[in-house]
Amino acid sequence: MPITPIVQERIDAWNAATIDFGPLLRGEPGSWADARAQYLTALTVHPTPAGVSVEEIEMGGVPATLVTPERVEDDRVLLYIHGGGYVAGSPAGYHGIAGNYAKLLNARVYMPDYRLAPEHPFPAAIDDTLAAYKWLLDQGIPARSIAFSGDSAGGAMVVTVMVAARNAGLPLPAAGVALSPWANLEHSGSSMTTRDGIDPTVNLTGLNLMARAFLDGALRNDPAASPVFADVRDLPPIAIHIGESEVMLSDAMRLATHLAENRVRVTLEVWPRMFHVWHLFAAVLPEGQRALENAAAFLEEAWQA
């Protein structure tokens, strides 16, 4: 389906909201608070669906947002990990996608507001998200009733936080869905060049700047930063969604292959002509809604297993 004017308008606003990040990431003077506030405004155009409530909470010392649908089935929970290149974003910009997930799954959706780089570089975001998952377990919620999902940087953390949980001896969630995951900070996939300039929302120059700010001297192939290099054995089923137009396409496909070769059940969906985290646009883009429905069906099957 061609991109409609309203979708293009929101893409343009999203891109415009990231302009101030470039100078900041290059170390030039400016205000991270102002740039992040502008970015948040661009995300909040995606509406919160009717029939959910939104509450600010804390998860083991990590501020968070809880989105609850009118109907909750059993004790099922989705831990949603927002994107933003590890330098921006917050749960406040993701009420729409969380609300849609909540209604599709009849589940509570928890979104940790993890610390951001460059003030809090790697591995702060992963540590905070792992702490939020531990908190869910400490509430007596069985791991089999919990699923993960996330987008972009959060999509990568779907895998890296599972690995961290396994390494810490914690029980693992039932499944995970990684939406447009930023899976390889080496940016060695061929689509980083073949789709650069075609991808309407993300470019290689910006990704390199964000990776440098996040890593703060750590290696780009550190397994906790780039899950294509991680030991992923014994992880639960994982679905990966990626748009064919994305610069991240090849590395998302590499992540799927890496999971499969390590005996993790994996489902890969590549959506022709779709752009980075098109799921956010579900209210105005049919492919966004259908992709979320596919993600929910994958998680539903895992919970039923």
Buried (B, 14 or more C-beta within 10 A) or exposed (E): EEBEEEBEEBBEBBBEBBEBBBEBBEEEEBEBEEBBEBBBEBBBBBEBBEEBEBEEEEBBEBBBBBBBBEEBEEBBBBBBBBBBBBBBBBBBBBBBBBBBBBBBBBBBBBBBBBBBBBEBBBBBBBBBBBBBBBBBBEEEBBBBBBBBBBBBBBBBBBBBBBBBBBEEEBEBBBBBBBBBBBBBBBBBBEBBEEBBEBBBBBBBEBBBBBBBBBBEEBEBEBBBBBBBBBEBEEBBBBBBBBBBBBBBBBBBBBBBEBBBEBEBEBBBBBBEEBBBBBBBBBBBBEBBBEBBEBBBEBBBBBBEE
